[in-house]
């Protein structure tokens, strides 16, 4: 049944409430909503005294940032003591490369990144959704999502473009043009495949090893094209939301972040993707936040200057506030009799535990939703692998995994 169904009589139309029989064609088998994973990283850290309370457990006392999330106290868990080992890189902020991968010595000579946790999940869910994963950035195309070959997946920075890709049907001419592109790509790959045997017969054993890797990438590209062709024949989901207008001004950092987080419930509720990563980046400008006159990056290196810390707190509080709004929006929307948050694990944290000193230990990590037991502050032993939590998130999402990155098991609480 279409959602835009009306009861009509003698010229009067009465709109109906949302009914179970109006569920979209991609409604979930057995009524169980699928599990989803969302990863949000604020790359310039969070001032530790404003995050961590003194008391562990469910009776923790409020802190400036926890107080902003008080309406969701039972919906999230705060962790301390988590980290990745060997995160000192060539540049002070290179740890942002590995927040979702845990690869050691980022940026150093010969460094090659490893697969990120979101892409492990994306590979598992595959083509069950129109987009296997979505990577978003608040300022630039750099993301924290990496393929198994260590290749970065560029971030989308335009909420308007992403909305159009997901929810707006293209004009017939545009669809035909896209179909032609896919067809041309398939033809090129077919031609490559026909030449593969000839080339391998002339290559050395070492070269054949490299060629095998290369042709495996070709085969994956073929699968991606076939998947794209299949999804082009399916109508895009209709949403009761307007296409957002992009914010061009990088100084409006919070506005840009909010546009990204506002898209998350739409993506989840339409099952357009089950894996989302968002990177809150350094905007290299003075952000438009009341009472702030300094550059965000410079303020994060406050040197214990109280005035700088006060300004930094205003910026970070606004970022934490975006996380709180996202939790509220996810709780207010339902599917299969539960809220979107019940089926979605949303991790929020940073690659820096102490941005003032560029330390990448004792990271601030919040985990909300996903069916976990929440409402506590969990003090882990300092040095506990963050990857242990990643493995727990995969398992909770129905993805069987014994290890990931630097993990030494799972994290339970």
C-alpha positions as CSV (number, residue, x, y, z in Angstrom):
1,X,0.0,0.0,0.0
2,X,1.3,3.4,-0.9
3,X,2.0,5.8,2.0
4,X,0.2,8.6,0.0
5,X,-3.1,6.7,0.2
6,X,-6.2,8.7,1.1
7,X,-9.8,7.9,2.1
8,X,-12.0,9.8,-0.4
9,X,-15.7,10.6,-0.3
10,X,-17.8,13.3,-1.8
11,X,-14.8,15.5,-2.6
12,X,-13.2,15.2,0.9
13,X,-9.8,13.5,1.4
14,X,-8.7,12.2,4.7
15,X,-5.0,11.2,5.1
16,X,-4.3,8.0,6.9
17,X,-1.8,7.3,9.7
18,X,1.2,5.1,8.9
19,X,0.0,1.5,8.8
20,X,2.0,-1.7,8.8
21,X,0.7,-2.5,5.3
22,X,2.3,0.7,4.1
23,X,5.7,-0.7,4.9
24,X,8.1,-0.4,1.9
25,X,8.8,-3.3,-0.5
26,X,12.1,-3.8,1.3
27,X,10.4,-4.5,4.6
28,X,12.4,-6.9,6.8
29,X,11.7,-10.6,6.8
30,X,10.2,-11.8,10.1
31,X,9.6,-8.2,11.2
32,X,13.1,-7.9,12.7
33,X,14.9,-4.8,11.8
34,X,18.5,-5.3,10.6
35,X,21.5,-4.2,12.7
36,X,23.4,-1.1,11.7
37,X,26.7,0.5,12.7
38,X,27.5,4.2,12.9
39,X,31.0,5.6,13.7
40,X,31.6,9.3,14.5
41,X,35.0,10.7,15.2
42,X,35.8,14.3,16.2
43,X,39.4,14.5,15.1
44,X,40.6,17.2,17.4
45,X,39.7,15.4,20.6
46,X,37.6,16.2,23.7
47,X,39.0,17.9,26.7
48,X,39.3,15.0,29.2
49,X,38.3,16.8,32.4
50,X,35.0,17.7,30.7
51,X,34.3,14.1,29.7
52,X,35.3,11.6,32.4
53,X,33.7,11.5,35.8
54,X,35.5,10.3,38.9
55,X,33.0,7.6,39.8
56,X,32.6,4.5,37.6
57,X,29.4,2.5,37.2
58,X,25.8,3.6,36.9
59,X,26.0,6.2,39.6
60,X,28.6,8.4,37.9
61,X,28.4,12.2,38.6
62,X,27.8,14.6,35.7
63,X,30.6,16.4,33.9
64,X,30.1,19.3,31.5
65,X,29.8,17.1,28.4
66,X,27.9,14.3,30.1
67,X,25.4,16.8,31.3
68,X,24.6,17.6,27.7
69,X,23.6,14.0,27.2
70,X,21.6,13.6,30.4
71,X,18.3,12.9,28.6
72,X,20.0,9.9,27.1
73,X,21.8,8.6,30.1
74,X,20.2,5.1,29.9
75,X,20.9,4.9,26.2
76,X,24.8,5.1,26.1
77,X,27.9,3.9,27.8
78,X,31.1,5.9,28.3
79,X,34.4,4.2,28.2
80,X,37.9,5.2,29.3
81,X,41.2,3.4,29.0
82,X,40.7,2.3,25.4
83,X,43.3,3.0,22.7
84,X,45.3,1.6,19.7
85,X,49.0,0.9,20.3
86,X,51.8,2.5,18.3
87,X,49.9,5.6,17.1
88,X,52.8,8.0,17.0
89,X,53.1,8.9,13.3
90,X,55.2,11.2,11.1
91,X,52.8,14.1,11.7
92,X,51.2,14.8,15.1
93,X,47.6,14.2,13.8
94,X,48.3,11.0,11.8
95,X,46.4,8.9,14.4
96,X,43.2,10.1,12.7
97,X,44.2,7.9,9.7
98,X,43.9,4.8,11.9
99,X,41.0,5.5,14.3
100,X,38.9,2.8,12.5
101,X,41.7,0.5,11.5
102,X,44.3,0.4,14.4
103,X,47.2,0.1,11.9
104,X,50.5,0.8,13.7
105,X,52.8,3.8,13.1
106,X,50.5,5.8,10.8
107,X,52.2,8.0,8.2
108,X,55.7,6.6,8.8
109,X,57.9,5.3,6.0
110,X,56.4,2.3,4.3
111,X,53.1,2.7,6.1
112,X,50.1,1.0,4.5
113,X,46.8,1.3,6.2
114,X,44.6,-1.8,6.8
115,X,40.9,-2.3,6.4
116,X,38.6,-0.2,8.6
117,X,36.0,-1.6,10.9
118,X,33.2,0.0,8.9
119,X,34.3,-1.7,5.7
120,X,34.5,-5.1,7.5
121,X,30.8,-4.6,8.2
122,X,30.1,-3.2,4.7
123,X,31.7,-6.3,3.1
124,X,29.5,-8.5,5.3
125,X,26.2,-6.7,4.4
126,X,27.3,-6.5,0.7
127,X,24.6,-5.5,-1.7
128,X,21.6,-6.0,0.7
129,X,21.3,-2.2,0.6
130,X,21.7,0.4,-2.2
131,X,24.9,1.7,-0.6
132,X,27.2,-0.8,1.2
133,X,28.5,2.0,3.3
134,X,28.5,5.8,3.5
135,X,31.5,7.9,4.5
136,X,31.0,11.5,5.4
137,X,33.3,14.4,6.2
138,X,32.5,17.8,7.6
139,X,35.0,19.8,5.6
140,X,37.1,17.7,3.1
141,X,37.1,14.4,1.2
142,X,39.5,12.7,3.6
143,X,37.8,9.9,5.5
144,X,38.7,7.2,8.0
145,X,37.3,4.4,5.8
146,X,39.8,2.1,4.2
147,X,39.5,-1.0,1.9
148,X,41.2,-4.3,2.5
149,X,44.0,-3.0,0.3
150,X,44.5,0.1,2.4
151,X,42.9,2.5,0.0
152,X,41.0,5.4,1.4
153,X,37.3,5.7,0.5
154,X,36.7,9.4,-0.2
155,X,34.2,11.1,2.1
156,X,31.1,12.9,0.8
157,X,31.0,16.4,2.1
158,X,27.8,17.6,0.5
159,X,24.6,16.6,2.3
160,X,22.6,17.8,-0.8
161,X,24.5,15.5,-3.1
162,X,24.1,12.5,-0.8
163,X,20.4,13.2,-0.4
164,X,20.0,13.3,-4.2
165,X,21.9,10.1,-4.7
166,X,19.8,8.3,-2.1
167,X,16.3,9.7,-2.4
168,X,15.8,11.7,-5.7
169,X,15.0,9.8,-8.9
170,X,17.1,11.1,-11.9
171,X,15.6,12.3,-15.1
172,X,15.3,9.6,-17.8
173,X,18.2,11.0,-19.8
174,X,20.4,11.0,-16.7
175,X,19.5,7.4,-15.9
176,X,20.3,6.3,-19.4
177,X,23.6,8.1,-19.2
178,X,24.5,6.3,-16.0
179,X,23.4,2.9,-17.5
180,X,25.7,3.6,-20.4
181,X,28.6,4.4,-18.1
182,X,28.0,1.1,-16.3
183,X,27.8,-0.8,-19.6
184,X,31.0,0.8,-20.9
185,X,32.8,-0.1,-17.7
186,X,31.6,-3.7,-17.9
187,X,32.8,-3.9,-21.5
188,X,36.3,-2.6,-20.5
189,X,36.5,-5.2,-17.8
190,X,35.4,-8.0,-20.1
191,X,38.2,-6.9,-22.5
192,X,40.7,-7.0,-19.7
193,X,39.7,-10.4,-18.7
194,X,40.1,-11.8,-22.2
195,X,43.7,-10.6,-22.3
196,X,44.6,-11.9,-18.8
197,X,45.6,-15.4,-19.7
198,X,47.9,-14.2,-22.5
199,X,49.6,-11.7,-20.1
200,X,50.0,-14.3,-17.3
201,X,51.7,-16.8,-19.6
202,X,54.5,-14.3,-20.2
203,X,54.9,-13.1,-16.7
204,X,57.2,-14.3,-13.9
205,X,56.0,-16.1,-10.8
206,X,56.3,-12.9,-8.8
207,X,54.5,-10.9,-11.4
208,X,51.7,-13.5,-11.5
209,X,51.2,-13.0,-7.8
210,X,50.7,-9.3,-8.3
211,X,48.5,-9.9,-11.3
212,X,46.3,-12.2,-9.3
213,X,45.7,-9.4,-6.8
214,X,45.0,-7.0,-9.7
215,X,42.5,-9.3,-11.4
216,X,40.8,-10.0,-8.1
217,X,40.2,-6.2,-7.9
218,X,38.9,-6.4,-11.5
219,X,36.5,-9.2,-10.5
220,X,35.3,-7.1,-7.5
221,X,34.7,-4.1,-9.8
222,X,32.6,-6.4,-12.1
223,X,30.5,-7.4,-9.0
224,X,30.1,-3.8,-8.0
225,X,28.9,-2.9,-11.5
226,X,26.4,-5.7,-11.6
227,X,25.1,-4.6,-8.1
228,X,24.8,-1.0,-9.3
229,X,22.9,-2.1,-12.4
230,X,20.5,-4.1,-10.2
231,X,19.8,-1.2,-7.9
232,X,19.2,1.2,-10.8
233,X,16.0,-0.8,-11.7
234,X,14.6,-0.4,-8.2
235,X,12.8,2.8,-7.2
236,X,14.5,5.0,-4.6
237,X,12.7,5.3,-1.2
238,X,10.4,8.2,-0.6
239,X,11.1,10.3,2.5
240,X,9.1,13.0,4.2
241,X,12.1,15.3,4.1
242,X,13.3,18.0,1.8
243,X,16.7,18.0,0.2
244,X,19.1,20.0,2.5
245,X,21.0,23.0,1.3
246,X,24.7,22.8,1.7
247,X,26.5,25.2,4.0
248,X,29.4,26.7,2.0
249,X,31.0,28.5,4.9
250,X,33.5,26.3,6.6
251,X,33.3,28.6,9.7
252,X,29.8,27.2,10.3
253,X,31.3,24.0,11.5
254,X,28.5,23.0,13.7
255,X,25.9,23.7,11.1
256,X,27.8,21.4,8.6
257,X,28.1,18.6,11.2
258,X,24.4,18.8,12.0
259,X,23.5,18.5,8.4
260,X,25.5,15.2,8.3
261,X,24.0,13.8,11.5
262,X,20.5,14.7,10.4
263,X,20.9,12.4,7.4
264,X,21.7,9.4,9.5
265,X,18.1,8.6,10.6
266,X,16.9,8.9,7.0
267,X,19.6,6.6,5.7
268,X,18.9,4.1,8.5
269,X,15.1,4.2,8.3
270,X,15.0,3.7,4.5
271,X,17.6,0.9,4.8
272,X,19.7,2.7,2.2
273,X,22.9,1.7,4.0
274,X,23.6,-0.1,7.3
275,X,27.1,1.3,7.8
276,X,27.9,5.0,8.2
277,X,31.1,6.8,9.2
278,X,31.3,10.5,9.9
279,X,34.5,12.5,10.5
280,X,34.3,15.9,12.2
281,X,37.4,17.5,10.8
282,X,39.7,20.4,11.4
283,X,38.1,23.3,9.5
284,X,41.2,25.5,9.8
285,X,39.1,28.6,10.7
286,X,37.6,30.2,13.7
287,X,34.2,28.4,14.0
288,X,31.0,30.4,14.3
289,X,30.3,29.5,17.9
290,X,29.3,32.2,20.4
291,X,32.2,33.4,22.5
292,X,34.8,31.8,20.4
293,X,37.5,33.9,18.8
294,X,40.3,31.3,18.3
295,X,41.0,28.6,15.7
296,X,39.7,25.2,16.8
297,X,43.1,23.5,16.2
298,X,45.0,26.2,18.1
299,X,42.5,26.1,21.0
300,X,43.0,22.3,21.3
301,X,46.6,23.1,22.1
302,X,45.6,25.2,25.0
303,X,48.7,24.7,27.2
304,X,46.3,24.8,30.2
305,X,45.4,28.4,29.4
306,X,42.0,28.8,31.1
307,X,40.7,31.3,28.5
308,X,41.5,28.9,25.7
309,X,40.0,26.0,27.5
310,X,36.8,27.9,28.0
311,X,36.6,28.7,24.3
312,X,37.5,25.1,23.4
313,X,34.7,23.8,25.7
314,X,32.1,25.9,23.7
315,X,33.2,24.2,20.5
316,X,33.3,20.7,21.9
317,X,30.0,21.1,23.7
318,X,28.4,22.0,20.4
319,X,29.8,18.8,18.8
320,X,28.7,16.7,21.7
321,X,25.3,18.4,21.4
322,X,25.0,17.1,17.8
323,X,25.6,13.6,19.1
324,X,22.9,14.1,21.6
325,X,20.4,15.4,19.0
326,X,21.2,12.4,16.8
327,X,20.4,10.0,19.7
328,X,17.1,11.9,20.3
329,X,16.2,11.6,16.6
330,X,17.0,7.9,16.5
331,X,14.9,7.3,19.6
332,X,11.9,9.1,18.2
333,X,11.6,7.0,15.1
334,X,10.4,3.4,15.1
335,X,10.4,0.3,13.0
336,X,9.3,-3.2,13.8
337,X,7.9,-2.0,17.1
338,X,11.3,-0.6,18.4
339,X,13.2,2.6,18.0
340,X,15.9,3.0,15.3
341,X,18.4,3.3,18.1
342,X,17.6,-0.2,19.4
343,X,18.9,-1.7,16.1
344,X,21.8,0.8,15.6
345,X,25.1,0.9,17.4
346,X,26.4,4.5,17.3
347,X,30.0,5.0,18.5
348,X,31.2,8.6,19.1
349,X,34.8,9.4,20.1
350,X,38.2,10.7,19.0
351,X,41.5,9.4,17.9
352,X,43.2,11.7,20.4
353,X,42.9,11.2,24.2
354,X,44.8,14.4,24.9
355,X,44.8,16.8,21.9
356,X,46.9,19.3,23.8
357,X,49.8,16.8,23.8
358,X,48.8,14.8,20.7
359,X,48.5,11.7,22.9
360,X,46.4,8.9,21.4
361,X,45.8,6.9,24.6
362,X,42.8,6.8,27.0
363,X,40.4,7.8,24.2
364,X,37.0,9.2,24.9
365,X,34.5,6.7,23.5
366,X,30.7,6.8,23.8
367,X,28.6,3.8,22.5
368,X,24.9,4.2,22.2
369,X,22.0,1.8,21.2
370,X,22.5,-1.4,19.3
371,X,20.8,-3.6,21.9
372,X,23.7,-3.3,24.4
373,X,23.1,-2.7,28.1
374,X,23.8,1.0,28.8
375,X,23.7,3.6,31.5
376,X,27.2,3.3,32.9
377,X,30.7,4.8,32.8
378,X,33.1,1.9,32.3
379,X,36.7,2.4,33.4
380,X,38.8,-0.1,31.5
381,X,42.4,-0.8,32.3
382,X,44.4,1.8,30.4
383,X,45.8,0.3,27.2
384,X,42.8,-1.9,26.6
385,X,42.4,-2.3,22.8
386,X,39.7,-0.2,21.3
387,X,39.4,-3.0,18.8
388,X,38.0,-5.3,21.5
389,X,34.9,-3.0,21.5
390,X,34.9,-3.0,17.7
391,X,34.7,-6.9,17.7
392,X,31.9,-6.7,20.2
393,X,30.0,-4.3,17.9
394,X,30.5,-6.6,14.9
395,X,29.2,-9.6,16.9
396,X,26.2,-7.6,18.2
397,X,25.4,-6.7,14.6
398,X,25.3,-10.4,13.7
399,X,28.7,-10.4,12.1
400,X,30.7,-13.4,13.4
401,X,34.3,-12.2,14.2
402,X,36.9,-13.4,16.7
403,X,39.4,-10.6,16.0
404,X,40.0,-7.3,14.3
405,X,43.1,-5.2,14.1
406,X,44.8,-5.1,17.6
407,X,42.0,-6.9,19.4
408,X,42.7,-9.5,22.1
409,X,39.1,-10.6,22.4
410,X,35.8,-8.8,23.0
411,X,34.8,-6.1,25.4
412,X,32.0,-7.0,27.9
413,X,30.5,-5.0,30.6
